[in-house]
Amino acid sequence: MTKEEFLQALANDNINLNEKQIDLLDRYLKLLQETNQVTNLTTIAKTEDVYLKHFYDSLMILRYIDFKVETKVLDFGTGAGIPGIPLAIFYPEVNFTLLDSVGKKTNFIKEVVIDLGLTNVNVINDRVEAYAKNNTEAYDYIITRAVASLPVLLELSHRLLKMRGMFIAMKAGIDDELKQSACAIKKLGYKEHKIVRYNLPIEEAARSLVLLTKTKITASKYPRDYSQIKKKPL
C-alpha cells in the first residue's frame, strides 16, 4: 500500500488526516525504519507494509470507536508503538499509555514521542501484570494487538480497566479464540459489545476486532502470575 493508497483507503471509511498528522506519521515511519536497521523492533518495516499492516490496520479502530477528550487509553504489548502512536497522532487530546516489557522497544517509543512532540503519550517499561497492581481501574479503554491468546489477554487487562470500560483485541482470525475465551469472559464479567471481521485492502488478509465491556469488579486474585495464566488460562 502506497501512501496515496493509504490516505484514499482511510477517506473511503470517512477517516481523514490533516497535513500535520500525515507529516507525523511520515516522521514516525522514517524513525521506525532507521532504528529497525540496527535494533530489531518489527518484522514489518517495508514502507508499503507499514502503511498497510501498521498504520491502516491501527486506524481501523476509528470505524467503531470515537475516543472522547481526556479519555485514558492503554496499549499494552505495544512493541514499536502500534497501534498507540498512530492513534495518539489522530487523537492529540486523548491520553495514551504505551506499555511493553522490552526495554529497547520502550526506549525507541520514548525517542519517537520526543521527536514528534507528542504530549499525550506516556511510555511504560513493565510487565502488564506487575503494572496492574498499582493501577486498578485506571483506563477507559485497553487495546492489545497480536500479543497473546485472548483468554490470557482478558485476565491480564481486567484489573486495569474501569467499570464499563472497553477491552479491544486486534486479531487475525478470532473464532477459535472466542470459543476458548467463553469461561474467561464469564468469570471476569465481560459483556460482548461487538465482534468485527474485515479484510485488509490489497492483500485481503483477515482481521478481527473484539470489543468487550467490563461489567464486574476485578476479584483480588486477578491477574495471577503470568506463569499460572499461561499454564492454565481461565
ABEGO torsion letter per residue (X at the ends): XBAAAAAAAAAAAGBBBBAAAAAAAAAAAAAAAAAAAABBABABABAAAAAAAAAAAAAAAAAABBBBBGBBBBBBGAEAGOAAAAAAAABAABBBBBBBABAAAAAAAAAAAAAAGBAABBBBBBBAAAAAAAABGABABBBBBGABBAAAAAAAAAAABBBGBBBBBBBBBAAAAAAAAAAAAAAAGBBBABBBBBBBBGAGBBBBBBBBBBABBBBAAOBBBAAAAAABBX
